[in-house]
Amino acid sequence: MSLAERFLKDFDELPEEKKKEVIDFIEFLKVKEKNELGTLMDTIIKENQQALKELSQ
């Protein structure tokens, strides 16, 4: 059984309120990942600010 199949099977067995919690958690993980990527990009830009300025000229 694949991970997706297992997830769907287990998800289907949950009561509606728990399904909402699972969906909320998935959304939380997506936002967290997006924020971590944004922070990483901010760090890269900050660390390379001088080089980026030179390239833009």
C-alpha positions as CSV (number, residue, x, y, z in Angstrom):
1,M,0.0,0.0,0.0
2,S,1.4,3.4,-1.0
3,L,1.7,6.2,1.5
4,A,-1.2,8.1,-0.3
5,E,-3.4,5.0,-0.2
6,R,-2.7,4.5,3.5
7,F,-3.4,8.2,4.2
8,L,-6.7,8.1,2.3
9,K,-7.8,4.9,4.1
10,D,-6.9,6.3,7.5
11,F,-8.4,9.7,6.6
12,D,-11.7,8.2,5.5
13,E,-12.1,6.4,8.9
14,L,-11.8,9.6,10.9
15,P,-14.8,11.5,12.2
16,E,-15.5,14.8,10.3
17,E,-14.1,17.0,13.1
18,K,-10.8,15.1,13.0
19,K,-10.7,15.4,9.2
20,K,-10.9,19.2,9.6
21,E,-8.0,19.0,12.0
22,V,-6.0,17.0,9.5
23,I,-6.7,19.6,6.7
24,D,-5.8,22.4,9.1
25,F,-2.5,20.7,9.9
26,I,-1.7,20.2,6.2
27,E,-2.4,23.9,5.6
28,F,-0.1,24.8,8.5
29,L,2.7,22.7,7.0
30,K,2.3,24.4,3.7
31,V,2.5,27.9,5.2
32,K,5.4,26.8,7.4
33,E,7.3,25.6,4.3
34,K,6.5,28.7,2.4
35,N,7.7,30.9,5.3
36,E,10.9,28.8,5.6
37,L,11.6,29.2,1.9
38,G,11.0,33.0,2.2
39,T,13.4,33.2,5.1
40,L,16.0,31.3,3.2
41,M,15.6,33.6,0.2
42,D,15.8,36.7,2.4
43,T,19.1,35.3,3.9
44,I,20.5,34.5,0.4
45,I,19.7,38.0,-0.8
46,K,21.1,39.7,2.3
47,E,24.3,37.7,2.1
48,N,24.7,38.5,-1.6
49,Q,23.4,42.0,-1.6
50,Q,26.7,43.6,-2.9
51,A,27.0,41.1,-5.7
52,L,23.4,41.6,-6.7
53,K,23.9,45.4,-6.8
54,E,26.9,45.0,-9.0
55,L,25.0,42.7,-11.4
56,S,22.1,45.1,-11.6
57,Q,24.3,47.9,-13.0
